[in-house]
Amino acid sequence: MDPQSKSFPVTWDQFHRDSRALAWRLREEGPFEALVAITRGGLVPAAIVARELNIRLVETVSVKSYDHKDQGGIEVLKPISDAILTTKGKVLIVDDLVDTGATGRVVRDMLPNAHFATVYAKPLARDIVDTFITEVSQDTWIYFPWDLEVAYAPPIHGGTD
């Protein structure tokens, strides 16, 4: 992460609220026959959305394109099953975030008629997502709950108290 970037830490409570808000927004788009979670970040919001919308057919797709330092090539580690690819009902794709859109575009190409939803979206790839809850600037680094641990935060003035 660039030290000049903004940070946006998200707590478990906030992420749960935002994921439920996503489910509320998606209610009008359904009903959905199946849900595809983009691993790993999409697993938690997908579980919440699947519960809220009573979606029982849940699948994953694993695409590697991003590490904490730089964007690399796209590699599909686990494709979407034929059962999902050939379903006649509506399919929902869920991820935590669309950033540059590299991963999202690959999955969108696999399921071009699916509804693509993320909890957070950045401007570079907002156009490939059908539904999202919160837009953050491109230079904002989102720290998800699984990235964080509770620690002392010094006061802004730099002292200890």
N, CA and C of each residue as an Amber inpcrd file, in Angstrom:
protein
   483
   0.8400000  -1.1840000   0.0000000   0.0000000   0.0000000   0.0000000
   0.8810000   1.2420000   0.0000000   0.5280000   2.2000000  -0.7930000
   1.2170000   3.4820000  -0.8410000   0.9320000   4.2430000   0.4590000
   1.9750000   4.7350000   1.1420000   1.7480000   5.4360000   2.4080000
   0.8820000   6.6860000   2.2450000   0.7900000   7.2160000   1.0330000
  -0.0350000   8.3890000   0.7990000  -1.5140000   8.0270000   0.6250000
  -1.8060000   6.7450000   0.4820000  -3.1840000   6.3030000   0.2960000
  -3.9960000   6.5000000   1.5670000  -5.2890000   6.5360000   1.3690000
  -6.2000000   6.6100000   2.5090000  -6.5130000   5.1940000   2.9610000
  -6.7880000   5.0330000   4.2360000  -7.1750000   3.7130000   4.7190000
  -8.6160000   3.7500000   5.2120000  -9.2880000   2.6260000   5.0630000
 -10.6810000   2.4850000   5.4520000 -10.8150000   1.1630000   6.1970000
 -10.5950000   1.1800000   7.5290000 -10.7370000  -0.0640000   8.2950000
 -12.2190000  -0.3920000   8.4910000 -12.5650000  -1.6530000   8.2820000
 -13.9500000  -2.1050000   8.4000000 -14.0140000  -3.1580000   9.5090000
 -14.8680000  -2.9290000  10.4940000 -15.0380000  -3.8840000  11.5850000
 -15.9820000  -5.0050000  11.1540000 -15.9990000  -6.0760000  11.9410000
 -16.9340000  -7.1760000  11.6600000 -18.3710000  -6.6850000  11.6860000
 -18.7130000  -5.8480000  12.6720000 -20.0850000  -5.3280000  12.7600000
 -20.4550000  -4.5240000  11.5170000 -19.5470000  -3.6530000  11.0990000
 -19.8170000  -2.8270000   9.9180000 -19.9470000  -3.6830000   8.6690000
 -19.0670000  -4.6660000   8.5260000 -19.1140000  -5.5230000   7.3400000
 -20.4060000  -6.3390000   7.3080000 -20.8480000  -6.8090000   8.4700000
 -22.1160000  -7.5400000   8.5360000 -23.2800000  -6.6350000   8.1560000
 -23.3010000  -5.4080000   8.6940000 -24.3700000  -4.4520000   8.3450000
 -24.3610000  -4.1410000   6.8530000 -23.1680000  -3.9050000   6.2960000
 -23.0750000  -3.5830000   4.8680000 -23.4840000  -4.7770000   3.9990000
 -23.1390000  -5.9890000   4.4240000 -23.5240000  -7.1820000   3.6640000
 -25.0350000  -7.4030000   3.7240000 -25.6320000  -7.1350000   4.8830000
 -27.0960000  -7.2370000   4.9860000 -27.7650000  -6.1510000   4.1390000
 -27.1870000  -4.9650000   4.1140000 -27.7260000  -3.8940000   3.2660000
 -27.6740000  -4.3150000   1.8000000 -26.6010000  -5.0060000   1.4210000
 -26.5020000  -5.5220000   0.0550000 -27.6360000  -6.5000000  -0.2180000
 -27.9060000  -7.3810000   0.7290000 -29.0090000  -8.3450000   0.5630000
 -30.3550000  -7.6290000   0.4020000 -30.5840000  -6.6040000   1.2040000
 -31.8210000  -5.8340000   1.0770000 -31.9430000  -5.2260000  -0.3190000
 -30.8540000  -4.6790000  -0.8090000 -30.8710000  -4.0610000  -2.1410000
 -31.1070000  -5.1130000  -3.2320000 -30.5710000  -6.3170000  -3.0170000
 -30.6890000  -7.3810000  -4.0140000 -32.0660000  -8.0430000  -4.0310000
 -32.8370000  -7.8680000  -2.9810000 -34.1760000  -8.4850000  -2.9120000
 -35.0070000  -8.1890000  -4.1440000 -34.9420000  -6.9660000  -4.6100000
 -35.7430000  -6.5430000  -5.7630000 -35.2260000  -7.1310000  -7.0790000
 -33.9860000  -7.5900000  -7.0990000 -33.3790000  -8.1300000  -8.3230000
 -33.6480000  -9.6240000  -8.5020000 -34.0350000 -10.2930000  -7.4390000
 -34.2280000 -11.7450000  -7.4630000 -35.6080000 -12.1260000  -7.9210000
 -35.9750000 -13.3730000  -7.6810000 -35.2360000 -14.3540000  -6.8870000
 -34.0630000 -14.9530000  -7.6720000 -33.0620000 -15.3810000  -6.9330000
 -31.8780000 -15.9810000  -7.5210000 -31.8920000 -17.4840000  -7.3010000
 -31.5580000 -18.2080000  -8.3360000 -31.4750000 -19.6670000  -8.2830000
 -30.1800000 -20.1120000  -7.5980000 -29.1060000 -19.3570000  -7.8410000
 -27.7910000 -19.7500000  -7.3320000 -26.9590000 -18.5180000  -7.0490000
 -25.9590000 -18.7160000  -6.2000000 -25.0290000 -17.6560000  -5.8470000
 -23.6130000 -18.1820000  -6.0540000 -22.7600000 -17.3600000  -6.6690000
 -21.3500000 -17.6960000  -6.8490000 -20.5300000 -16.6800000  -6.0640000
 -19.7730000 -17.1830000  -5.0880000 -18.8990000 -16.3320000  -4.2890000
 -17.5130000 -16.3350000  -4.9080000 -16.9450000 -15.1520000  -5.0720000
 -15.5690000 -15.0460000  -5.5460000 -14.6750000 -15.1610000  -4.3210000
 -13.8650000 -16.2330000  -4.2810000 -13.0140000 -16.4450000  -3.1070000
 -11.7560000 -15.5970000  -3.2210000 -11.2840000 -15.2120000  -2.1090000
 -11.6580000 -15.5130000  -0.7560000 -12.5490000 -14.4220000  -0.1760000
 -12.3550000 -13.1960000  -0.5940000 -13.0840000 -12.0800000   0.0080000
 -14.5850000 -12.1590000  -0.1050000 -15.0970000 -12.8100000  -1.1160000
 -16.5410000 -12.8900000  -1.3020000 -17.2340000 -13.9270000  -0.4490000
 -16.4660000 -14.7660000   0.2580000 -17.0790000 -15.8450000   1.0420000
 -17.9760000 -15.3190000   2.1640000 -17.5110000 -14.3400000   2.9150000
 -18.2880000 -13.8400000   4.0560000 -19.5480000 -13.1100000   3.5910000
 -19.4540000 -12.1390000   2.6850000 -20.7040000 -11.4980000   2.2580000
 -21.6370000 -12.4750000   1.5320000 -21.0830000 -13.4540000   0.8170000
 -21.9220000 -14.4370000   0.1300000 -22.7320000 -15.2520000   1.1340000
 -22.1100000 -15.6480000   2.2330000 -22.8270000 -16.4070000   3.2630000
 -23.9690000 -15.5790000   3.8450000 -23.7160000 -14.3110000   4.0850000
 -24.7470000 -13.4350000   4.6490000 -25.8720000 -13.2110000   3.6420000
 -25.5200000 -12.9140000   2.4060000 -26.5310000 -12.6840000   1.3690000
 -27.3360000 -13.9600000   1.1110000 -26.6730000 -15.1160000   1.0450000
 -27.3740000 -16.3840000   0.8140000 -28.3800000 -16.6510000   1.9350000
 -27.9880000 -16.3820000   3.1590000 -28.9040000 -16.5720000   4.2890000
 -30.0910000 -15.6330000   4.1910000 -29.8120000 -14.3520000   3.9610000
 -30.8790000 -13.3470000   3.9340000 -31.8660000 -13.5720000   2.7910000
 -31.3700000 -14.0400000   1.6450000 -32.2380000 -14.2250000   0.4680000
 -32.6710000 -15.6730000   0.2680000 -32.3120000 -16.5390000   1.2150000
 -32.6800000 -17.9530000   1.1690000 -32.2000000 -18.6250000  -0.1200000
 -30.9660000 -18.3600000  -0.4850000 -30.3570000 -19.0090000  -1.6520000
 -29.6070000 -20.2330000  -1.1370000 -29.9960000 -21.4230000  -1.6090000
 -29.4110000 -22.6640000  -1.1060000 -28.2940000 -23.2010000  -1.9920000
 -28.3070000 -22.8620000  -3.2640000 -27.2850000 -23.3410000  -4.1940000
 -26.1630000 -22.3030000  -4.2310000 -25.0800000 -22.6020000  -3.4940000
 -23.9580000 -21.6640000  -3.3560000 -22.7020000 -22.3300000  -3.8990000
 -22.0080000 -21.6340000  -4.7830000 -20.8190000 -22.1320000  -5.4700000
 -19.6990000 -21.1170000  -5.2710000 -18.4820000 -21.5410000  -5.5260000
 -17.3490000 -20.6180000  -5.4710000 -16.5860000 -20.6510000  -6.7880000
 -15.9080000 -19.5670000  -7.0480000 -14.9320000 -19.4880000  -8.1230000
 -13.6850000 -18.8820000  -7.5020000 -12.5470000 -19.4600000  -7.8020000
 -11.2920000 -18.9760000  -7.2300000 -10.4280000 -18.4130000  -8.3430000
 -10.1630000 -17.1200000  -8.2390000  -9.3620000 -16.4180000  -9.2360000
  -8.2530000 -15.6870000  -8.5040000  -7.0280000 -15.9150000  -8.9430000
  -5.8960000 -15.2260000  -8.3300000  -5.4300000 -14.1230000  -9.2690000
  -5.4720000 -12.9010000  -8.7540000  -5.0060000 -11.7870000  -9.5740000
  -4.3480000 -10.7080000  -8.7390000  -4.3570000 -10.8290000  -7.4530000
  -3.9860000  -9.7040000  -6.6150000  -3.2300000 -10.2010000  -5.4090000
  -2.1110000  -9.5790000  -5.1240000  -1.4980000  -9.7910000  -3.8250000
  -1.3780000  -8.4190000  -3.1690000  -0.8270000  -8.3550000  -1.9940000
  -0.8040000  -7.0970000  -1.2620000   0.1530000  -6.0740000  -1.8530000
   0.9930000  -6.4730000  -2.7950000   1.9810000  -5.5390000  -3.3320000
   1.6720000  -5.0880000  -4.7540000   1.3040000  -6.0230000  -5.6200000
   1.0780000  -5.6200000  -7.0010000   0.1010000  -6.5400000  -7.7140000
  -0.4420000  -6.0030000  -8.7900000  -1.4060000  -6.7260000  -9.6100000
  -0.6370000  -7.6550000 -10.5490000  -1.0460000  -8.8970000 -10.5960000
  -0.3800000  -9.8520000 -11.4760000  -1.3250000 -10.3390000 -12.5480000
  -0.9270000 -11.3800000 -13.2380000  -1.7840000 -11.9840000 -14.2380000
  -2.9420000 -12.7040000 -13.5810000  -3.9610000 -12.9920000 -14.3640000
  -5.1490000 -13.6720000 -13.8690000  -4.9740000 -15.1800000 -14.0240000
  -5.2860000 -15.9060000 -12.9570000  -5.2450000 -17.3580000 -12.9960000
  -6.5070000 -17.8950000 -12.3360000  -7.2680000 -18.7200000 -13.0570000
  -8.4550000 -19.3430000 -12.4850000  -8.0010000 -20.6110000 -11.7770000
  -8.0800000 -20.6050000 -10.4590000  -7.6450000 -21.7450000  -9.6580000
  -8.7410000 -22.7950000  -9.5150000 -10.0060000 -22.3520000  -9.4940000
 -11.1500000 -23.2490000  -9.4270000 -12.2810000 -22.6280000 -10.2320000
 -12.6610000 -23.2560000 -11.3370000 -13.7230000 -22.6890000 -12.1690000
 -15.1140000 -22.9110000 -11.5600000 -16.0940000 -22.3190000 -12.1680000
 -17.4910000 -22.4770000 -11.7600000 -18.0010000 -23.8120000 -12.3060000
 -18.7660000 -24.5200000 -11.5060000 -19.2670000 -25.8340000 -11.9150000
 -20.2540000 -25.7170000 -13.0760000 -20.3550000 -26.7990000 -13.8410000
 -21.2970000 -26.8460000 -14.9660000 -22.7390000 -26.6750000 -14.5000000
 -23.0450000 -27.1600000 -13.3050000 -24.4070000 -27.0240000 -12.7790000
 -24.8270000 -25.5560000 -12.7040000 -23.9000000 -24.6950000 -12.3420000
 -24.1910000 -23.2570000 -12.2660000 -24.1800000 -22.6390000 -13.6620000
 -23.1900000 -23.0230000 -14.4640000 -23.0640000 -22.4380000 -15.8070000
 -24.2710000 -22.7420000 -16.6870000 -24.9570000 -23.8420000 -16.4230000
 -26.0870000 -24.2450000 -17.2710000 -27.4470000 -24.0270000 -16.6050000
 -27.4780000 -23.4350000 -15.4310000 -28.7550000 -23.2190000 -14.7590000
 -29.6350000 -22.2700000 -15.5600000 -30.9240000 -22.5050000 -15.4860000
 -31.8900000 -21.6550000 -16.2090000 -32.3160000 -20.4490000 -15.3660000
 -32.1090000 -20.5340000 -14.0440000 -32.5140000 -19.4450000 -13.1650000
 -31.4740000 -18.3390000 -13.1040000 -31.8360000 -17.2810000 -12.3720000
 -30.9210000 -16.1490000 -12.2000000 -29.7710000 -16.5260000 -11.2740000
 -28.5700000 -16.1020000 -11.6500000 -27.3730000 -16.3540000 -10.8590000
 -26.8510000 -15.0250000 -10.3230000 -26.4250000 -15.0520000  -9.0630000
 -25.8690000 -13.8850000  -8.3980000 -24.3920000 -14.1430000  -8.1290000
 -23.5490000 -13.2040000  -8.5020000 -22.1110000 -13.2410000  -8.1820000
 -21.8920000 -12.2630000  -7.0370000 -21.1560000 -12.6980000  -5.9920000
 -20.9050000 -11.8280000  -4.8400000 -19.4100000 -11.7760000  -4.5450000
 -18.9160000 -10.5540000  -4.3000000 -17.5460000 -10.3530000  -3.8490000
 -17.5500000  -9.2370000  -2.8140000 -16.4570000  -9.1310000  -2.0810000
 -16.3530000  -8.0780000  -1.0760000 -16.1130000  -6.7200000  -1.7200000
 -15.3180000  -6.6960000  -2.7850000 -14.8470000  -5.4340000  -3.3550000
 -14.5510000  -5.6050000  -4.8330000 -14.8550000  -4.5930000  -5.6140000
 -14.3230000  -4.5030000  -6.9670000 -13.3780000  -3.3100000  -6.9590000
 -12.1190000  -3.5850000  -7.3130000 -11.0640000  -2.5780000  -7.2220000
 -10.6750000  -2.1180000  -8.6330000  -9.7930000  -2.8420000  -9.2910000
  -9.4210000  -2.5030000 -10.6680000 -10.3420000  -3.1990000 -11.6710000
 -11.0300000  -4.2380000 -11.2240000 -11.9440000  -4.9700000 -12.0800000
 -11.3490000  -6.1860000 -12.7460000 -10.0600000  -6.4640000 -12.5310000
  -9.4060000  -7.5880000 -13.2060000 -10.1040000  -8.9110000 -12.8840000
 -10.3000000  -9.2030000 -11.6140000 -10.9720000 -10.4410000 -11.2070000
 -12.4320000 -10.4260000 -11.6510000 -13.0980000  -9.3340000 -11.3950000
 -14.5190000  -9.2230000 -11.7410000 -14.8010000  -9.4390000 -13.2100000
 -13.9460000  -8.9150000 -14.0750000 -14.1560000  -9.0810000 -15.5170000
 -14.0250000 -10.5450000 -15.9290000 -13.0770000 -11.2640000 -15.3390000
 -12.9000000 -12.6870000 -15.6540000 -14.1450000 -13.4720000 -15.2510000
 -14.6430000 -13.2190000 -14.0500000 -15.8290000 -13.9350000 -13.5840000
 -17.0610000 -13.4970000 -14.3700000 -17.1670000 -12.2280000 -14.6550000
 -18.2960000 -11.7100000 -15.4550000 -18.3150000 -12.3780000 -16.8320000
 -17.1470000 -12.6190000 -17.4210000 -17.0800000 -13.3070000 -18.7150000
 -17.5660000 -14.7510000 -18.6170000 -17.3510000 -15.3890000 -17.4490000
 -17.8160000 -16.7670000 -17.2520000 -19.3320000 -16.8300000 -17.1450000
 -19.9220000 -15.8020000 -16.5620000 -21.3700000 -15.7450000 -16.3370000
 -21.9000000 -14.3860000 -16.8050000 -21.9590000 -14.1610000 -18.1160000
 -22.2990000 -12.8260000 -18.6180000 -23.7070000 -12.3480000 -18.2570000
 -24.6190000 -13.2640000 -17.9760000 -25.9910000 -12.8610000 -17.6470000
 -26.2650000 -12.7870000 -16.1560000 -25.2660000 -13.0630000 -15.3380000
 -25.4470000 -13.0360000 -13.8890000 -25.5350000 -11.5990000 -13.3890000
 -26.1050000 -11.4510000 -12.2140000 -26.1370000 -10.1650000 -11.5220000
 -24.9180000 -10.1170000 -10.6160000 -24.0800000  -9.1060000 -10.7580000
 -22.8180000  -9.0080000 -10.0390000 -22.9630000  -7.9630000  -8.9300000
 -22.7360000  -8.3870000  -7.6790000 -22.8980000  -7.4960000  -6.5310000
 -21.6560000  -7.5380000  -5.6520000 -21.2560000  -6.3730000  -5.1680000
 -20.1450000  -6.2780000  -4.2190000 -20.5650000  -5.3630000  -3.0740000
 -19.8960000  -5.5300000  -1.9630000 -20.1760000  -4.6600000  -0.8280000
 -19.5740000  -3.2860000  -1.0930000 -18.3270000  -3.2660000  -1.5660000
 -17.6330000  -2.0020000  -1.8340000 -17.2000000  -1.9530000  -3.2910000
 -17.1150000  -0.7420000  -3.8370000 -16.7070000  -0.5620000  -5.2320000
 -15.8000000   0.6590000  -5.3390000 -14.8100000   0.5400000  -6.2150000
 -13.9300000   1.6630000  -6.5310000 -14.2300000   2.1170000  -7.9620000
 -13.9600000   3.3790000  -8.2670000 -14.3550000   3.9610000  -9.5510000
 -13.8570000   3.2340000 -10.8000000 -12.6420000   2.6840000 -10.7830000
 -12.0960000   2.0450000 -11.9840000 -12.9300000   0.8730000 -12.4890000
 -13.6740000   0.2360000 -11.5840000 -14.4240000  -0.9610000 -11.9900000
 -15.8930000  -0.9070000 -11.6020000 -16.3400000   0.2200000 -11.1600000
 -17.7430000   0.3540000 -10.7480000 -18.7010000  -0.0420000 -11.8710000
 -18.3020000   0.1780000 -13.1050000 -19.1780000  -0.1110000 -14.2510000
 -19.4480000  -1.5950000 -14.4830000 -18.6290000  -2.4880000 -13.9320000
 -18.8790000  -3.9160000 -14.1580000 -19.7640000  -4.5280000 -13.0790000
 -20.0580000  -3.7460000 -12.0320000 -20.8890000  -4.2270000 -10.9270000
 -22.3080000  -3.6980000 -11.1090000 -23.2800000  -4.5870000 -10.9170000
 -24.6830000  -4.1780000 -11.0260000 -25.1950000  -3.5240000  -9.7390000
 -24.7440000  -4.0330000  -8.6030000 -25.2060000  -3.5320000  -7.3080000
 -24.0330000  -3.4920000  -6.3350000 -23.9170000  -2.3900000  -5.6010000
 -22.9280000  -2.2970000  -4.5290000 -23.4890000  -1.3880000  -3.4490000
 -22.8530000  -1.3790000  -2.2830000 -23.3390000  -0.5700000  -1.1700000
 -22.5570000   0.7290000  -1.0200000 -21.2400000   0.6560000  -0.9570000
 -20.4310000   1.8440000  -0.6700000 -19.3350000   2.0080000  -1.7080000
 -19.2220000   3.2070000  -2.2450000 -18.1120000   3.5120000  -3.1500000
 -17.0070000   4.1940000  -2.3510000 -15.7810000   3.7530000  -2.5880000
 -14.6130000   4.3850000  -1.9670000 -13.6780000   4.8400000  -3.0790000
 -12.8650000   5.8350000  -2.7910000 -11.9600000   6.3610000  -3.8150000
 -10.9190000   5.3060000  -4.2030000 -10.3860000   5.4490000  -5.3870000
  -9.4320000   4.4720000  -5.9180000  -8.1810000   4.3660000  -5.0500000
  -7.7960000   5.4660000  -4.4120000  -6.5760000   5.4560000  -3.6000000
  -6.8270000   5.0630000  -2.1460000  -7.9960000   4.5260000  -1.8600000
  -8.3220000   4.0690000  -0.5090000  -8.0570000   2.5800000  -0.3970000
  -7.3270000   2.2000000   0.6420000  -7.0680000   0.7810000   0.9090000
  -8.0550000   0.3330000   1.9730000  -8.8690000  -0.6570000   1.6450000
  -9.8500000  -1.1750000   2.5930000  -9.1990000  -2.2810000   3.4080000
  -9.2400000  -2.1210000   4.7150000  -8.7810000  -3.1680000   5.6270000
 -10.0150000  -3.9110000   6.1130000 -10.1770000  -5.1400000   5.6510000
 -11.3180000  -5.9460000   6.0380000 -11.0990000  -6.5200000   7.4360000
 -12.1840000  -6.9580000   8.0970000 -12.0380000  -7.4600000   9.4720000
 -11.0150000  -8.5840000   9.6020000 -10.9120000  -9.4220000   8.5860000
  -9.9560000 -10.5340000   8.6500000  -8.5140000 -10.0670000   8.4640000
  -8.3110000  -8.8070000   8.1210000  -6.9730000  -8.2360000   7.9770000
  -6.4930000  -7.5540000   9.2580000  -7.3750000  -7.3900000  10.2280000
  -7.1060000  -6.5460000  11.3820000  -7.0580000  -7.3350000  12.6800000
  -6.3960000  -6.7460000  13.6650000  -6.4900000  -7.2300000  15.0360000
  -6.5860000  -6.0040000  15.9300000  -7.1180000  -6.1910000  17.1120000
  -7.2830000  -5.0750000  18.0310000  -5.9100000  -4.6770000  18.5740000
  -5.6030000  -3.3930000  18.4910000  -4.3180000  -2.8940000  18.9760000
  -4.4900000  -1.4450000  19.4600000  -3.5690000  -1.0070000  20.2810000
  -3.5690000   0.3620000  20.7650000  -3.3870000   1.3340000  19.6000000
  -4.1690000   2.3980000  19.5980000  -4.0330000   3.4570000  18.5970000
  -3.5830000   4.7210000  19.3150000  -2.3790000   5.2260000  19.0080000
  -1.9030000   6.4400000  19.6870000  -2.7490000   7.6460000  19.2930000
  -2.8620000   8.6510000  20.1670000  -3.6240000   9.8410000  19.8450000
  -3.0080000  10.5870000  18.6610000  -3.8010000  11.3430000  18.0070000
  -3.3540000  12.0960000  16.8290000  -2.1890000  13.0190000  17.1650000
  -2.2050000  13.6320000  18.3490000  -1.1670000  14.6040000  18.7090000
   0.1960000  13.9590000  18.8950000   0.2730000  12.6200000  18.8650000
   1.5550000  11.9390000  18.9030000   2.0310000  11.5310000  20.2750000
   1.4170000  12.0120000  21.3180000   1.8090000  11.6140000  22.6710000
   1.1560000  10.3120000  23.0800000   1.3870000   9.9340000  24.3270000
   0.7790000   8.6990000  24.8190000  -0.5310000   8.9680000  25.5400000
  -0.7700000  10.2060000  25.9150000  -2.0390000  10.5320000  26.5720000
  -2.3100000  11.9990000  26.5950000
